[in-house]
Amino acid sequence: MTKVSVIIPCFNAEDFVGEAIESALKQTISDLEVIVVDDASTDGSRGIISAKAKEDSRVVPIFLERNVGPAAARNVAWTRLTGTWVTLLDADDLFLPDRLERLVSFAETQSADVVADNLSIRHFGDDTHLAAAFPQITTDEILRVDRAFFFQNVWTGPQKYGMGILKPLFRAKFVKEHFISYDERYRIGEDMLFYMSSILSDAKYFLLGDCLYVYRKRAESISNAGEHIFTTLAAICGEVLSTDQRLTSEDRKHLTAGRRGMLQYFHWRQLRTLRRQGDKIGFLSYIIKRPSSLFFMIRMSLAWRLNRG
């Protein structure tokens, strides 16, 4: 059995998937497999993946014949992996060299089910660290993630990152015993829902303040694909609220607040677009239908001015 399985879903990633694979192969822990699931790419991704597999037998290529989306691609990898521990690497991101060794060592010491690290946010093509995804958690800090922390941080506000952005290390046995998988209906937010299922299954979950994962922002990334991100995430939260009996009243309170924040932010962005376009009729119609969006816009404007000094 392999110590760690790294899953890299890939779609039309010829410009960066090779770097992602290399960052996984160059880990200080060598007992690993890198499962690269190509989701029917139409560019040169398959050739790059095949070449990497020929160079290093730890690369396990899976070529899908039709595009099924990131959730289904992840599920395919889970049927093939052999690792005791499993983690995800997006095709446009990178691991720092000692990431897996440090996460596995900590997880085994603490008998953890899930261990996440902070993310170093950077622009694609620029190695400059801009910020940590969770700046409230300092370097060297270790946080036990309970249900309250998780649901309070599903949505933390505009221009901030929620729990769904993390790329945790999972104990494969825990995931399989609790029948956790990716919901293939969603092409956005599938990670958040997977992590939510883990916390609702009472995972022993830790978050390390060290930034060991490099999250590279690209304008064309699927997670930056438009306004529907917020409505999709809100819909996922709404479905969990409606169907999951494991939620406590406290969980529901936090998740409801997060869902409300996502929708408020979505409506604010819609209003902002109408105002910038000079569409006065559309702007007024939107406010009449959703008067609360105006109050949120006023709050956002005041907060922005205060932050400017």
PLY file of the C-alpha trace (Angstrom):
ply
format ascii 1.0
element vertex 309
property float x
property float y
property float z
element edge 308
property int vertex1
property int vertex2
end_header
0.00 0.00 0.00
1.22 3.51 -0.86
1.70 6.10 1.86
0.08 9.04 0.00
-2.10 9.35 -3.09
-2.19 12.75 -4.77
-5.17 13.38 -7.04
-4.76 15.91 -9.86
-7.92 16.50 -11.92
-7.04 18.03 -15.27
-8.91 19.70 -18.10
-7.10 21.68 -20.83
-4.19 22.35 -18.52
-1.22 22.05 -20.89
0.28 25.32 -19.64
0.65 24.19 -16.04
-0.21 20.53 -15.33
3.42 19.51 -15.79
4.49 21.88 -13.01
1.79 20.52 -10.70
2.89 16.93 -11.28
6.54 17.84 -10.71
5.72 19.60 -7.42
4.06 16.38 -6.23
6.89 14.12 -7.40
9.54 16.32 -5.75
8.07 15.92 -2.28
10.46 14.98 0.53
8.27 11.93 1.08
8.82 9.59 -1.87
6.31 6.83 -1.12
3.47 8.30 -3.14
1.43 7.99 -6.30
0.22 10.89 -8.43
-3.11 10.06 -10.04
-3.76 12.48 -12.88
-7.31 12.29 -14.24
-7.57 13.99 -17.60
-11.20 14.98 -18.13
-11.23 14.67 -21.94
-8.88 17.58 -22.61
-8.73 18.94 -26.14
-5.29 20.55 -25.84
-1.86 18.99 -25.26
-2.50 17.93 -21.66
-2.60 14.21 -22.44
0.78 14.25 -24.10
2.34 15.99 -21.10
0.73 13.56 -18.65
1.83 10.54 -20.72
5.39 11.84 -20.86
5.48 12.32 -17.08
4.16 8.77 -16.58
6.96 7.38 -18.77
9.55 9.35 -16.78
8.25 8.29 -13.35
6.21 5.16 -12.59
4.57 6.93 -9.64
2.47 8.94 -12.10
-0.80 7.11 -12.76
-2.61 8.57 -15.79
-6.34 8.14 -16.25
-7.77 9.40 -19.54
-11.54 9.92 -19.63
-13.23 9.69 -23.01
-15.86 12.35 -22.27
-15.89 15.41 -20.07
-17.61 14.55 -16.79
-16.61 17.50 -14.59
-14.23 17.86 -11.62
-16.40 16.01 -9.10
-16.75 12.89 -11.26
-13.04 13.03 -12.14
-12.17 13.04 -8.43
-14.49 10.08 -7.80
-12.78 8.09 -10.56
-9.43 8.67 -8.85
-10.83 7.47 -5.52
-11.71 4.11 -7.11
-8.11 3.63 -8.23
-5.94 5.00 -5.42
-3.90 2.84 -3.05
-2.74 5.44 -0.53
-3.24 5.38 3.21
-3.54 9.17 2.94
-5.13 11.11 0.09
-4.92 14.76 -0.92
-5.92 16.90 -3.86
-3.80 19.17 -6.04
-5.45 21.39 -8.62
-3.69 21.30 -11.99
-2.78 24.99 -11.80
-1.45 24.91 -8.22
1.71 23.65 -6.50
2.90 21.87 -3.36
5.86 23.20 -1.40
8.50 20.41 -1.21
7.91 19.26 2.38
4.11 19.62 2.41
3.16 15.95 2.41
5.84 14.87 4.87
4.74 17.49 7.37
1.02 16.81 7.00
1.39 13.04 7.20
3.71 13.26 10.22
1.27 15.49 12.04
-1.75 13.39 11.07
-0.16 10.16 12.27
1.02 11.73 15.53
-2.45 13.09 16.27
-4.41 10.12 14.86
-6.22 12.65 12.70
-8.75 11.91 9.99
-8.26 15.21 8.16
-5.40 17.72 8.21
-5.41 20.91 6.17
-2.75 23.58 5.84
-3.07 27.25 5.06
-2.72 28.38 1.45
-0.25 30.83 -0.02
-2.27 32.99 -2.42
-0.27 34.05 -5.49
-0.93 35.29 -9.00
-0.25 32.70 -11.68
3.23 33.16 -13.10
4.39 35.20 -10.09
6.08 33.49 -7.14
5.29 36.37 -4.77
3.26 35.43 -1.69
0.31 37.83 -1.54
-1.58 36.57 1.48
-2.61 33.51 3.44
-6.09 32.21 2.70
-6.81 32.22 6.44
-4.75 35.13 7.83
-6.43 34.78 11.23
-4.45 31.57 11.72
-0.80 32.43 12.20
2.25 30.47 11.07
3.04 27.59 13.48
-0.49 27.77 14.93
-2.50 24.53 15.06
-6.28 24.68 15.21
-8.67 21.84 15.96
-11.52 22.30 13.47
-14.81 21.56 15.17
-18.27 21.88 13.67
-18.70 25.44 14.95
-15.48 26.65 13.32
-16.23 24.86 10.07
-19.75 26.19 9.61
-18.82 29.69 10.77
-16.17 29.72 8.06
-18.10 28.27 5.13
-18.58 31.93 4.18
-16.43 34.60 5.83
-17.41 37.60 3.75
-16.59 39.33 0.48
-13.01 39.04 -0.80
-12.25 36.35 1.79
-11.86 32.61 1.52
-14.02 29.90 3.05
-13.37 26.29 4.07
-14.03 25.05 0.55
-10.77 26.49 -0.77
-8.62 24.22 1.41
-6.96 21.07 0.05
-6.81 18.78 3.09
-5.06 15.47 3.56
-7.60 12.70 4.29
-7.23 9.32 5.91
-8.53 7.11 3.07
-10.03 4.59 5.49
-12.16 7.28 7.14
-13.56 8.52 3.83
-14.39 5.01 2.62
-15.91 3.86 5.91
-18.26 6.87 5.92
-19.14 6.52 2.22
-18.07 10.09 1.45
-17.79 11.00 -2.23
-18.06 14.01 -4.52
-21.52 15.05 -5.64
-21.27 14.87 -9.43
-24.18 17.26 -9.96
-21.90 20.16 -9.07
-18.99 21.53 -11.08
-18.43 24.29 -8.51
-18.49 23.86 -4.75
-17.95 20.09 -4.84
-14.95 20.37 -2.51
-16.91 22.34 0.09
-19.65 19.72 0.11
-17.10 16.87 0.40
-15.46 18.58 3.39
-18.86 19.30 4.93
-19.70 15.59 4.73
-16.44 14.82 6.54
-17.09 17.23 9.40
-20.67 15.92 9.72
-19.18 12.42 9.98
-17.28 13.67 13.05
-13.84 13.73 11.45
-10.93 14.53 13.74
-9.88 17.59 11.74
-6.94 19.97 12.19
-5.86 23.13 10.38
-2.20 24.19 10.38
-1.29 27.84 10.01
1.74 27.15 7.80
1.21 27.84 4.08
2.41 24.66 2.36
0.04 24.76 -0.63
0.45 27.37 -3.38
-2.91 28.56 -4.69
-2.34 30.34 -8.01
-5.09 32.72 -9.07
-6.06 32.66 -12.73
-8.78 34.86 -14.22
-10.09 32.02 -16.39
-10.19 29.42 -13.60
-13.49 27.57 -13.13
-13.69 28.91 -9.56
-13.60 32.45 -11.00
-16.08 31.66 -13.73
-18.83 34.14 -12.90
-21.58 35.27 -10.59
-23.17 31.81 -10.45
-20.43 30.71 -8.05
-22.28 32.38 -5.18
-25.73 31.10 -6.09
-24.36 27.58 -6.56
-22.65 27.62 -3.16
-25.82 29.00 -1.60
-27.86 26.25 -3.27
-25.51 23.60 -1.86
-25.90 25.07 1.63
-29.67 25.19 1.18
-29.80 21.53 0.15
-27.71 20.45 3.13
-29.96 22.46 5.44
-33.02 20.75 3.95
-31.80 17.17 3.85
-28.99 16.45 6.31
-30.36 15.27 9.67
-26.90 15.33 11.26
-26.94 19.13 11.53
-27.39 20.48 15.03
-29.35 23.66 15.72
-26.02 25.48 16.08
-24.79 24.08 12.75
-28.00 25.27 11.11
-27.65 28.76 12.53
-24.12 29.18 11.17
-24.84 27.55 7.81
-27.99 29.65 7.35
-25.98 32.80 8.05
-23.34 31.72 5.54
-25.93 31.03 2.88
-27.53 34.42 3.50
-24.15 36.13 3.16
-23.46 34.41 -0.18
-26.80 35.53 -1.60
-26.43 39.07 -0.28
-23.04 39.32 -1.91
-24.41 37.96 -5.18
-27.23 40.52 -5.22
-24.80 43.32 -4.36
-22.63 42.37 -7.32
-25.69 42.39 -9.57
-26.67 45.86 -8.35
-23.12 47.11 -8.77
-23.08 45.89 -12.38
-26.38 47.61 -13.17
-25.13 50.85 -11.64
-21.86 50.75 -13.55
-23.76 50.11 -16.77
-25.94 53.14 -16.08
-29.08 51.01 -16.19
-31.24 53.10 -13.84
-34.46 51.25 -14.62
-32.83 47.87 -14.08
-31.21 49.14 -10.87
-34.52 50.39 -9.43
-36.38 47.24 -10.51
-33.81 45.09 -8.77
-34.14 47.09 -5.54
-37.95 46.89 -5.65
-37.78 43.11 -5.98
-35.03 42.72 -3.35
-34.98 45.79 -1.06
-32.52 44.12 1.31
-29.89 44.25 -1.45
-29.85 48.07 -1.21
-29.10 47.96 2.51
-26.30 45.49 1.88
-24.91 47.78 -0.83
-24.91 50.72 1.58
-23.13 48.63 4.21
-20.53 47.52 1.68
-19.93 51.10 0.52
-19.51 52.35 4.09
-17.12 49.50 4.95
-15.07 50.21 1.83
-14.78 53.90 2.71
-13.82 53.14 6.28
-11.12 50.71 5.11
-9.70 53.40 2.86
-9.24 55.53 5.92
0 1
1 2
2 3
3 4
4 5
5 6
6 7
7 8
8 9
9 10
10 11
11 12
12 13
13 14
14 15
15 16
16 17
17 18
18 19
19 20
20 21
21 22
22 23
23 24
24 25
25 26
26 27
27 28
28 29
29 30
30 31
31 32
32 33
33 34
34 35
35 36
36 37
37 38
38 39
39 40
40 41
41 42
42 43
43 44
44 45
45 46
46 47
47 48
48 49
49 50
50 51
51 52
52 53
53 54
54 55
55 56
56 57
57 58
58 59
59 60
60 61
61 62
62 63
63 64
64 65
65 66
66 67
67 68
68 69
69 70
70 71
71 72
72 73
73 74
74 75
75 76
76 77
77 78
78 79
79 80
80 81
81 82
82 83
83 84
84 85
85 86
86 87
87 88
88 89
89 90
90 91
91 92
92 93
93 94
94 95
95 96
96 97
97 98
98 99
99 100
100 101
101 102
102 103
103 104
104 105
105 106
106 107
107 108
108 109
109 110
110 111
111 112
112 113
113 114
114 115
115 116
116 117
117 118
118 119
119 120
120 121
121 122
122 123
123 124
124 125
125 126
126 127
127 128
128 129
129 130
130 131
131 132
132 133
133 134
134 135
135 136
136 137
137 138
138 139
139 140
140 141
141 142
142 143
143 144
144 145
145 146
146 147
147 148
148 149
149 150
150 151
151 152
152 153
153 154
154 155
155 156
156 157
157 158
158 159
159 160
160 161
161 162
162 163
163 164
164 165
165 166
166 167
167 168
168 169
169 170
170 171
171 172
172 173
173 174
174 175
175 176
176 177
177 178
178 179
179 180
180 181
181 182
182 183
183 184
184 185
185 186
186 187
187 188
188 189
189 190
190 191
191 192
192 193
193 194
194 195
195 196
196 197
197 198
198 199
199 200
200 201
201 202
202 203
203 204
204 205
205 206
206 207
207 208
208 209
209 210
210 211
211 212
212 213
213 214
214 215
215 216
216 217
217 218
218 219
219 220
220 221
221 222
222 223
223 224
224 225
225 226
226 227
227 228
228 229
229 230
230 231
231 232
232 233
233 234
234 235
235 236
236 237
237 238
238 239
239 240
240 241
241 242
242 243
243 244
244 245
245 246
246 247
247 248
248 249
249 250
250 251
251 252
252 253
253 254
254 255
255 256
256 257
257 258
258 259
259 260
260 261
261 262
262 263
263 264
264 265
265 266
266 267
267 268
268 269
269 270
270 271
271 272
272 273
273 274
274 275
275 276
276 277
277 278
278 279
279 280
280 281
281 282
282 283
283 284
284 285
285 286
286 287
287 288
288 289
289 290
290 291
291 292
292 293
293 294
294 295
295 296
296 297
297 298
298 299
299 300
300 301
301 302
302 303
303 304
304 305
305 306
306 307
307 308
